[in-house]
Amino acid sequence: MAISKEMKKLNEKFIRIADVVSWGMGTPTNIAFWILAVVVWFALGYTQRELFARGDFLPDWFTSNAWNFPLNTITTLAELYIGFLVAAAANRSERTLRKMIEHTKQTVDRVEEVNSKQNEILKLLINYQKKELEKEEEVLKAVKGNRE
């Protein structure tokens, strides 16, 4: 039981963090920031080749001829992480949608059940009214027969 509760707490914490991060990832501000970061990175790589080649600007491993390797690594890992976040958000969305569909189905079933019961009641009332009309007609015939 304790492990189950701990896992549930951990799962809820992950879901809260994933919700916040996935919300943030989808904002125009975040998208603009990363577009700007990539543009600045490429602009620095193109205009400041000497700075990168000397290794004065950043560590040697970051400024070698393959200066874009760290950027590619970071963006690849970020894409992977974002993919997991999107999948987690999609899973939550799907679970919510399934719950809504199930709730709607149950509601429709209940409405159909109530409608069926109402139809039965209406049939009973119609049959009762027909019987009452038949009785009234018999009474009218009897009254007319006594007058003549």
C-alpha positions as MATLAB code, in Angstrom:
seq = 'MAISKEMKKLNEKFIRIADVVSWGMGTPTNIAFWILAVVVWFALGYTQRELFARGDFLPDWFTSNAWNFPLNTITTLAELYIGFLVAAAANRSERTLRKMIEHTKQTVDRVEEVNSKQNEILKLLINYQKKELEKEEEVLKAVKGNRE';
ca = [
       0.000    0.000    0.000;
       2.783    2.462    0.882;
       4.483    1.900   -2.464;
       1.203    2.418   -4.253;
       0.585    5.705   -2.424;
       4.133    6.877   -3.153;
       3.749    6.005   -6.833;
       0.416    7.803   -6.934;
       1.971   10.919   -5.354;
       4.890   10.755   -7.780;
       2.519   10.312  -10.716;
       0.373   13.266   -9.598;
       3.491   15.411   -9.178;
       4.678   14.444  -12.668;
       1.267   15.257  -14.128;
       1.267   18.703  -12.475;
       4.788   19.447  -13.724;
       3.996   18.078  -17.189;
       0.851   20.231  -17.347;
       2.795   23.375  -16.469;
       5.653   22.587  -18.845;
       3.405   21.520  -21.730;
       1.323   24.664  -21.259;
       4.500   26.759  -21.290;
       5.874   24.965  -24.340;
       2.791   25.883  -26.322;
       2.862   29.610  -25.619;
       3.897   32.030  -28.361;
       6.458   33.571  -25.990;
       8.293   30.254  -25.642;
       8.230   29.598  -29.367;
       9.524   33.105  -30.100;
      12.283   32.693  -27.491;
      13.586   29.494  -29.058;
      13.382   30.838  -32.584;
      15.387   33.855  -31.420;
      17.892   31.620  -29.591;
      18.512   29.536  -32.715;
      18.846   32.652  -34.899;
      21.325   34.213  -32.443;
      23.298   30.965  -32.229;
      23.622   30.670  -35.994;
      24.380   34.381  -36.343;
      27.172   34.074  -33.775;
      28.510   30.983  -35.505;
      28.528   32.740  -38.855;
      29.779   36.196  -37.855;
      32.145   35.283  -35.032;
      34.033   32.355  -36.537;
      37.346   33.634  -35.213;
      35.957   33.946  -31.725;
      34.725   30.374  -31.866;
      37.944   29.100  -33.456;
      40.160   30.706  -30.786;
      38.075   29.174  -28.069;
      37.936   32.444  -26.121;
      34.183   32.656  -26.175;
      33.161   29.236  -24.896;
      34.831   25.977  -23.834;
      36.886   24.151  -26.486;
      34.457   21.263  -26.802;
      31.717   23.788  -27.492;
      33.674   25.809  -30.052;
      35.341   23.227  -32.258;
      34.764   23.025  -36.006;
      31.624   21.139  -35.151;
      30.346   24.156  -33.193;
      26.779   23.148  -33.812;
      27.160   19.729  -32.136;
      26.158   20.954  -28.647;
      23.208   22.834  -30.105;
      22.089   19.743  -31.988;
      22.468   17.603  -28.881;
      20.536   20.032  -26.709;
      17.745   20.487  -29.230;
      17.505   16.743  -29.856;
      17.153   16.057  -26.143;
      14.676   18.916  -25.798;
      12.616   17.536  -28.686;
      12.614   14.108  -27.078;
      11.513   15.557  -23.740;
       8.862   17.701  -25.404;
       7.666   14.617  -27.276;
       7.187   12.829  -23.961;
       5.364   15.853  -22.564;
       3.091   15.999  -25.591;
       2.409   12.279  -25.267;
       1.609   12.700  -21.563;
      -0.717   15.615  -22.349;
      -2.357   13.617  -25.145;
      -2.854   10.659  -22.803;
      -4.490   12.880  -20.182;
      -6.635   14.491  -22.850;
      -7.675   11.097  -24.179;
      -8.547    9.843  -20.681;
     -10.621   12.971  -20.085;
     -12.344   12.570  -23.444;
     -13.117    8.912  -22.712;
     -14.601    9.883  -19.344;
     -16.734   12.532  -21.023;
     -17.897   10.085  -23.695;
     -18.737    7.477  -21.047;
     -20.604   10.077  -18.995;
     -22.503   11.214  -22.100;
     -23.347    7.595  -22.953;
     -24.630    6.989  -19.422;
     -26.690   10.181  -19.614;
     -28.165    9.164  -22.979;
     -28.955    5.704  -21.592;
     -30.711    7.270  -18.596;
     -32.668    9.646  -20.843;
     -33.717    6.721  -23.060;
     -34.770    4.763  -19.977;
     -36.833    7.690  -18.676;
     -38.307    8.206  -22.143;
     -39.244    4.522  -22.317;
     -40.933    4.725  -18.903;
     -42.776    7.867  -19.978;
     -43.991    6.063  -23.099;
     -45.240    3.176  -20.957;
     -47.065    5.618  -18.677;
     -48.584    7.372  -21.692;
     -49.788    4.026  -23.084;
     -51.356    3.188  -19.717;
     -53.037    6.593  -19.588;
     -54.313    6.251  -23.157;
     -55.703    2.774  -22.410;
     -57.282    4.083  -19.210;
     -58.806    7.008  -21.107;
     -60.174    4.652  -23.791;
     -61.803    2.499  -21.105;
     -63.286    5.579  -19.460;
     -64.632    6.774  -22.812;
     -66.179    3.351  -23.436;
     -67.838    3.507  -20.007;
     -69.115    7.021  -20.721;
     -70.520    5.877  -24.066;
     -72.301    2.980  -22.338;
     -73.730    5.368  -19.758;
     -74.868    7.757  -22.523;
     -76.490    4.896  -24.417;
     -78.219    3.753  -21.250;
     -79.462    7.280  -20.534;
     -80.678    7.711  -24.120;
     -82.337    4.288  -23.997;
     -84.237    5.239  -20.823;
     -85.504    8.484  -22.402;
     -86.986    6.818  -25.397;
];
